[in-house]
Structures are given as C-alpha cells and as structure tokens.
Amino acid sequence: MEWRILTYINLQEADQNLETIKKYAQLPMDFCKNHEHTYWINLTDYMKIICYIDREIKEIEDLKLLDN
C-alpha cells in the first residue's frame, strides 16, 4: 500500500494573491529605484532586495505556467 498526499489549491484565489504580492512588492522596489543615486542608499541592501523580489516573483510565475 502506498500513501499519497492530495492537496487542493484554489487557483483563482492564488492568482489574486499573486497580484496583491506584486503590487506591494513594487513599493520597496520603486523606493529603491528612486533613491539609487543617493549616497546613503549604497549603505543598504537595496540591490539585494530588488533582485530577491524579482527572483521570487519570477519563480512563482514560472510555477504558475506549469499549471497550464
């Protein structure tokens, strides 16, 4: 006998959540981009933040494509 895990994901709700995440993720990215030429911003991790957010959203979108 083999056990398998079965899960249910509401894809419509997941799409709505992804759009919300993208909207709120854009706020710190815009802030960092607007201040990228200031001296003090170089003392922060703004580039790491932008790259991390972009990478994570891209990964979620790629996983979403697997569903199609």
Backbone atoms as SQL, in Angstrom:
CREATE TABLE atoms (id INTEGER PRIMARY KEY, chain TEXT, resi INTEGER, resn TEXT, atom TEXT, x REAL, y REAL, z REAL);
INSERT INTO atoms VALUES
  (1, 'A', 1, 'MET', 'N', 0.836, -1.173, 0.000),
  (2, 'A', 1, 'MET', 'CA', 0.000, 0.000, 0.000),
  (3, 'A', 1, 'MET', 'C', 0.889, 1.248, 0.000),
  (4, 'A', 2, 'GLU', 'N', 0.571, 2.175, -0.868),
  (5, 'A', 2, 'GLU', 'CA', 1.365, 3.399, -0.990),
  (6, 'A', 2, 'GLU', 'C', 0.492, 4.601, -0.626),
  (7, 'A', 3, 'TRP', 'N', 1.022, 5.455, 0.230),
  (8, 'A', 3, 'TRP', 'CA', 0.301, 6.660, 0.635),
  (9, 'A', 3, 'TRP', 'C', 0.701, 7.821, -0.265),
  (10, 'A', 4, 'ARG', 'N', -0.270, 8.621, -0.643),
  (11, 'A', 4, 'ARG', 'CA', -0.004, 9.812, -1.453),
  (12, 'A', 4, 'ARG', 'C', -0.736, 10.991, -0.832),
  (13, 'A', 5, 'ILE', 'N', -0.088, 12.116, -0.871),
  (14, 'A', 5, 'ILE', 'CA', -0.688, 13.339, -0.346),
  (15, 'A', 5, 'ILE', 'C', -1.452, 14.023, -1.473),
  (16, 'A', 6, 'LEU', 'N', -2.660, 14.379, -1.196),
  (17, 'A', 6, 'LEU', 'CA', -3.508, 15.051, -2.165),
  (18, 'A', 6, 'LEU', 'C', -3.841, 16.431, -1.613),
  (19, 'A', 7, 'THR', 'N', -3.609, 17.453, -2.408),
  (20, 'A', 7, 'THR', 'CA', -3.912, 18.810, -1.957),
  (21, 'A', 7, 'THR', 'C', -4.794, 19.501, -2.980),
  (22, 'A', 8, 'TYR', 'N', -5.501, 20.487, -2.515),
  (23, 'A', 8, 'TYR', 'CA', -6.363, 21.287, -3.368),
  (24, 'A', 8, 'TYR', 'C', -5.919, 22.732, -3.258),
  (25, 'A', 9, 'ILE', 'N', -5.739, 23.384, -4.382),
  (26, 'A', 9, 'ILE', 'CA', -5.355, 24.791, -4.407),
  (27, 'A', 9, 'ILE', 'C', -6.384, 25.544, -5.233),
  (28, 'A', 10, 'ASN', 'N', -6.945, 26.562, -4.640),
  (29, 'A', 10, 'ASN', 'CA', -7.875, 27.428, -5.353),
  (30, 'A', 10, 'ASN', 'C', -7.037, 28.356, -6.231),
  (31, 'A', 11, 'LEU', 'N', -6.958, 28.069, -7.527),
  (32, 'A', 11, 'LEU', 'CA', -6.077, 28.822, -8.422),
  (33, 'A', 11, 'LEU', 'C', -6.543, 30.259, -8.623),
  (34, 'A', 12, 'GLN', 'N', -7.827, 30.496, -8.560),
  (35, 'A', 12, 'GLN', 'CA', -8.325, 31.867, -8.707),
  (36, 'A', 12, 'GLN', 'C', -7.857, 32.709, -7.514),
  (37, 'A', 13, 'GLU', 'N', -7.967, 32.151, -6.325),
  (38, 'A', 13, 'GLU', 'CA', -7.502, 32.861, -5.135),
  (39, 'A', 13, 'GLU', 'C', -5.984, 33.043, -5.174),
  (40, 'A', 14, 'ALA', 'N', -5.275, 32.035, -5.661),
  (41, 'A', 14, 'ALA', 'CA', -3.816, 32.130, -5.766),
  (42, 'A', 14, 'ALA', 'C', -3.418, 33.239, -6.741),
  (43, 'A', 15, 'ASP', 'N', -4.142, 33.364, -7.851),
  (44, 'A', 15, 'ASP', 'CA', -3.868, 34.445, -8.809),
  (45, 'A', 15, 'ASP', 'C', -4.098, 35.809, -8.173),
  (46, 'A', 16, 'GLN', 'N', -5.176, 35.932, -7.416),
  (47, 'A', 16, 'GLN', 'CA', -5.459, 37.201, -6.743),
  (48, 'A', 16, 'GLN', 'C', -4.375, 37.527, -5.718),
  (49, 'A', 17, 'ASN', 'N', -3.937, 36.522, -4.989),
  (50, 'A', 17, 'ASN', 'CA', -2.871, 36.730, -4.005),
  (51, 'A', 17, 'ASN', 'C', -1.564, 37.138, -4.683),
  (52, 'A', 18, 'LEU', 'N', -1.261, 36.532, -5.811),
  (53, 'A', 18, 'LEU', 'CA', -0.045, 36.880, -6.540),
  (54, 'A', 18, 'LEU', 'C', -0.093, 38.331, -7.002),
  (55, 'A', 19, 'GLU', 'N', -1.222, 38.771, -7.495),
  (56, 'A', 19, 'GLU', 'CA', -1.349, 40.166, -7.930),
  (57, 'A', 19, 'GLU', 'C', -1.189, 41.121, -6.754),
  (58, 'A', 20, 'THR', 'N', -1.720, 40.756, -5.601),
  (59, 'A', 20, 'THR', 'CA', -1.553, 41.578, -4.392),
  (60, 'A', 20, 'THR', 'C', -0.089, 41.641, -3.989),
  (61, 'A', 21, 'ILE', 'N', 0.583, 40.503, -4.027),
  (62, 'A', 21, 'ILE', 'CA', 2.003, 40.457, -3.678),
  (63, 'A', 21, 'ILE', 'C', 2.811, 41.323, -4.631),
  (64, 'A', 22, 'LYS', 'N', 2.521, 41.218, -5.918),
  (65, 'A', 22, 'LYS', 'CA', 3.259, 42.009, -6.906),
  (66, 'A', 22, 'LYS', 'C', 3.051, 43.511, -6.678),
  (67, 'A', 23, 'LYS', 'N', 1.821, 43.882, -6.318),
  (68, 'A', 23, 'LYS', 'CA', 1.508, 45.284, -6.071),
  (69, 'A', 23, 'LYS', 'C', 2.310, 45.817, -4.888),
  (70, 'A', 24, 'TYR', 'N', 2.312, 45.068, -3.784),
  (71, 'A', 24, 'TYR', 'CA', 3.029, 45.521, -2.597),
  (72, 'A', 24, 'TYR', 'C', 4.539, 45.367, -2.727),
  (73, 'A', 25, 'ALA', 'N', 4.997, 44.424, -3.505),
  (74, 'A', 25, 'ALA', 'CA', 6.436, 44.262, -3.735),
  (75, 'A', 25, 'ALA', 'C', 6.986, 45.422, -4.549),
  (76, 'A', 26, 'GLN', 'N', 6.138, 46.025, -5.357),
  (77, 'A', 26, 'GLN', 'CA', 6.574, 47.141, -6.195),
  (78, 'A', 26, 'GLN', 'C', 6.925, 48.375, -5.359),
  (79, 'A', 27, 'LEU', 'N', 6.325, 48.531, -4.195),
  (80, 'A', 27, 'LEU', 'CA', 6.567, 49.708, -3.352),
  (81, 'A', 27, 'LEU', 'C', 8.035, 49.849, -2.925),
  (82, 'A', 28, 'PRO', 'N', 8.634, 48.830, -2.291),
  (83, 'A', 28, 'PRO', 'CA', 10.050, 48.986, -1.929),
  (84, 'A', 28, 'PRO', 'C', 10.958, 49.044, -3.156),
  (85, 'A', 29, 'MET', 'N', 10.558, 48.361, -4.220),
  (86, 'A', 29, 'MET', 'CA', 11.380, 48.407, -5.434),
  (87, 'A', 29, 'MET', 'C', 11.381, 49.819, -6.015),
  (88, 'A', 30, 'ASP', 'N', 10.221, 50.469, -6.042),
  (89, 'A', 30, 'ASP', 'CA', 10.151, 51.845, -6.537),
  (90, 'A', 30, 'ASP', 'C', 10.947, 52.784, -5.646),
  (91, 'A', 31, 'PHE', 'N', 10.842, 52.603, -4.347),
  (92, 'A', 31, 'PHE', 'CA', 11.596, 53.441, -3.412),
  (93, 'A', 31, 'PHE', 'C', 13.091, 53.321, -3.677),
  (94, 'A', 32, 'CYS', 'N', 13.563, 52.095, -3.795),
  (95, 'A', 32, 'CYS', 'CA', 14.992, 51.869, -4.029),
  (96, 'A', 32, 'CYS', 'C', 15.438, 52.468, -5.363),
  (97, 'A', 33, 'LYS', 'N', 14.621, 52.284, -6.388),
  (98, 'A', 33, 'LYS', 'CA', 14.986, 52.814, -7.700),
  (99, 'A', 33, 'LYS', 'C', 14.990, 54.348, -7.706),
  (100, 'A', 34, 'ASN', 'N', 14.071, 54.951, -6.958),
  (101, 'A', 34, 'ASN', 'CA', 14.020, 56.411, -6.889),
  (102, 'A', 34, 'ASN', 'C', 15.193, 57.006, -6.128),
  (103, 'A', 35, 'HIS', 'N', 15.829, 56.224, -5.276),
  (104, 'A', 35, 'HIS', 'CA', 16.931, 56.717, -4.451),
  (105, 'A', 35, 'HIS', 'C', 18.270, 56.055, -4.774),
  (106, 'A', 36, 'GLU', 'N', 18.350, 55.368, -5.891),
  (107, 'A', 36, 'GLU', 'CA', 19.570, 54.612, -6.187),
  (108, 'A', 36, 'GLU', 'C', 20.796, 55.493, -6.407),
  (109, 'A', 37, 'HIS', 'N', 20.591, 56.768, -6.689),
  (110, 'A', 37, 'HIS', 'CA', 21.729, 57.655, -6.933),
  (111, 'A', 37, 'HIS', 'C', 22.119, 58.479, -5.707),
  (112, 'A', 38, 'THR', 'N', 21.512, 58.198, -4.578),
  (113, 'A', 38, 'THR', 'CA', 21.890, 58.904, -3.350),
  (114, 'A', 38, 'THR', 'C', 23.008, 58.150, -2.658),
  (115, 'A', 39, 'TYR', 'N', 23.762, 58.870, -1.877),
  (116, 'A', 39, 'TYR', 'CA', 24.908, 58.253, -1.198),
  (117, 'A', 39, 'TYR', 'C', 24.463, 57.194, -0.192),
  (118, 'A', 40, 'TRP', 'N', 23.495, 57.529, 0.628),
  (119, 'A', 40, 'TRP', 'CA', 23.121, 56.646, 1.730),
  (120, 'A', 40, 'TRP', 'C', 22.506, 55.333, 1.275),
  (121, 'A', 41, 'ILE', 'N', 21.864, 55.323, 0.109),
  (122, 'A', 41, 'ILE', 'CA', 21.216, 54.085, -0.345),
  (123, 'A', 41, 'ILE', 'C', 22.254, 52.996, -0.622),
  (124, 'A', 42, 'ASN', 'N', 23.473, 53.389, -0.946),
  (125, 'A', 42, 'ASN', 'CA', 24.534, 52.403, -1.182),
  (126, 'A', 42, 'ASN', 'C', 24.949, 51.690, 0.102),
  (127, 'A', 43, 'LEU', 'N', 24.571, 52.262, 1.237),
  (128, 'A', 43, 'LEU', 'CA', 24.881, 51.630, 2.517),
  (129, 'A', 43, 'LEU', 'C', 23.811, 50.610, 2.913),
  (130, 'A', 44, 'THR', 'N', 22.821, 50.445, 2.088),
  (131, 'A', 44, 'THR', 'CA', 21.740, 49.496, 2.368),
  (132, 'A', 44, 'THR', 'C', 21.848, 48.305, 1.413),
  (133, 'A', 45, 'ASP', 'N', 20.921, 47.395, 1.550),
  (134, 'A', 45, 'ASP', 'CA', 20.890, 46.201, 0.699),
  (135, 'A', 45, 'ASP', 'C', 19.845, 46.336, -0.401),
  (136, 'A', 46, 'TYR', 'N', 19.649, 47.540, -0.904),
  (137, 'A', 46, 'TYR', 'CA', 18.558, 47.749, -1.854),
  (138, 'A', 46, 'TYR', 'C', 18.680, 46.894, -3.106),
  (139, 'A', 47, 'MET', 'N', 19.880, 46.721, -3.626),
  (140, 'A', 47, 'MET', 'CA', 20.026, 45.888, -4.827),
  (141, 'A', 47, 'MET', 'C', 19.696, 44.424, -4.528),
  (142, 'A', 48, 'LYS', 'N', 20.088, 43.970, -3.350),
  (143, 'A', 48, 'LYS', 'CA', 19.754, 42.599, -2.967),
  (144, 'A', 48, 'LYS', 'C', 18.248, 42.434, -2.840),
  (145, 'A', 49, 'ILE', 'N', 17.594, 43.450, -2.282),
  (146, 'A', 49, 'ILE', 'CA', 16.138, 43.393, -2.115),
  (147, 'A', 49, 'ILE', 'C', 15.454, 43.321, -3.473),
  (148, 'A', 50, 'ILE', 'N', 15.851, 44.194, -4.382),
  (149, 'A', 50, 'ILE', 'CA', 15.240, 44.225, -5.712),
  (150, 'A', 50, 'ILE', 'C', 15.452, 42.897, -6.429),
  (151, 'A', 51, 'CYS', 'N', 16.666, 42.386, -6.392),
  (152, 'A', 51, 'CYS', 'CA', 16.959, 41.110, -7.057),
  (153, 'A', 51, 'CYS', 'C', 16.180, 39.966, -6.426),
  (154, 'A', 52, 'TYR', 'N', 16.098, 39.960, -5.092),
  (155, 'A', 52, 'TYR', 'CA', 15.375, 38.895, -4.392),
  (156, 'A', 52, 'TYR', 'C', 13.894, 38.924, -4.748),
  (157, 'A', 53, 'ILE', 'N', 13.285, 40.096, -4.699),
  (158, 'A', 53, 'ILE', 'CA', 11.858, 40.206, -5.004),
  (159, 'A', 53, 'ILE', 'C', 11.587, 39.786, -6.442),
  (160, 'A', 54, 'ASP', 'N', 12.383, 40.285, -7.366),
  (161, 'A', 54, 'ASP', 'CA', 12.211, 39.905, -8.773),
  (162, 'A', 54, 'ASP', 'C', 12.329, 38.393, -8.964),
  (163, 'A', 55, 'ARG', 'N', 13.321, 37.805, -8.344),
  (164, 'A', 55, 'ARG', 'CA', 13.573, 36.364, -8.489),
  (165, 'A', 55, 'ARG', 'C', 12.420, 35.538, -7.912),
  (166, 'A', 56, 'GLU', 'N', 11.926, 35.934, -6.746),
  (167, 'A', 56, 'GLU', 'CA', 10.847, 35.175, -6.116),
  (168, 'A', 56, 'GLU', 'C', 9.546, 35.273, -6.918),
  (169, 'A', 57, 'ILE', 'N', 9.219, 36.461, -7.402),
  (170, 'A', 57, 'ILE', 'CA', 8.008, 36.622, -8.203),
  (171, 'A', 57, 'ILE', 'C', 8.134, 35.847, -9.508),
  (172, 'A', 58, 'LYS', 'N', 9.300, 35.881, -10.128),
  (173, 'A', 58, 'LYS', 'CA', 9.529, 35.137, -11.367),
  (174, 'A', 58, 'LYS', 'C', 9.361, 33.633, -11.133),
  (175, 'A', 59, 'GLU', 'N', 9.858, 33.157, -9.994),
  (176, 'A', 59, 'GLU', 'CA', 9.736, 31.727, -9.678),
  (177, 'A', 59, 'GLU', 'C', 8.263, 31.334, -9.521),
  (178, 'A', 60, 'ILE', 'N', 7.487, 32.163, -8.871),
  (179, 'A', 60, 'ILE', 'CA', 6.061, 31.886, -8.694),
  (180, 'A', 60, 'ILE', 'C', 5.352, 31.902, -10.052),
  (181, 'A', 61, 'GLU', 'N', 5.691, 32.864, -10.874),
  (182, 'A', 61, 'GLU', 'CA', 5.069, 32.929, -12.206),
  (183, 'A', 61, 'GLU', 'C', 5.454, 31.727, -13.056),
  (184, 'A', 62, 'ASP', 'N', 6.697, 31.258, -12.922),
  (185, 'A', 62, 'ASP', 'CA', 7.126, 30.064, -13.654),
  (186, 'A', 62, 'ASP', 'C', 6.358, 28.830, -13.175),
  (187, 'A', 63, 'LEU', 'N', 6.134, 28.722, -11.889),
  (188, 'A', 63, 'LEU', 'CA', 5.368, 27.596, -11.344),
  (189, 'A', 63, 'LEU', 'C', 3.920, 27.661, -11.826),
  (190, 'A', 64, 'LYS', 'N', 3.424, 28.883, -11.950),
  (191, 'A', 64, 'LYS', 'CA', 2.054, 29.069, -12.436),
  (192, 'A', 64, 'LYS', 'C', 1.924, 28.577, -13.881),
  (193, 'A', 65, 'LEU', 'N', 2.974, 28.756, -14.668),
  (194, 'A', 65, 'LEU', 'CA', 2.952, 28.301, -16.061),
  (195, 'A', 65, 'LEU', 'C', 2.883, 26.778, -16.160),
  (196, 'A', 66, 'LEU', 'N', 3.401, 26.092, -15.151),
  (197, 'A', 66, 'LEU', 'CA', 3.357, 24.628, -15.158),
  (198, 'A', 66, 'LEU', 'C', 1.929, 24.106, -15.093),
  (199, 'A', 67, 'ASP', 'N', 1.053, 24.926, -14.528),
  (200, 'A', 67, 'ASP', 'CA', -0.349, 24.527, -14.387),
  (201, 'A', 67, 'ASP', 'C', -1.060, 24.522, -15.736),
  (202, 'A', 68, 'ASN', 'N', -0.618, 25.353, -16.650),
  (203, 'A', 68, 'ASN', 'CA', -1.311, 25.488, -17.947),
  (204, 'A', 68, 'ASN', 'C', -1.066, 24.328, -18.847);
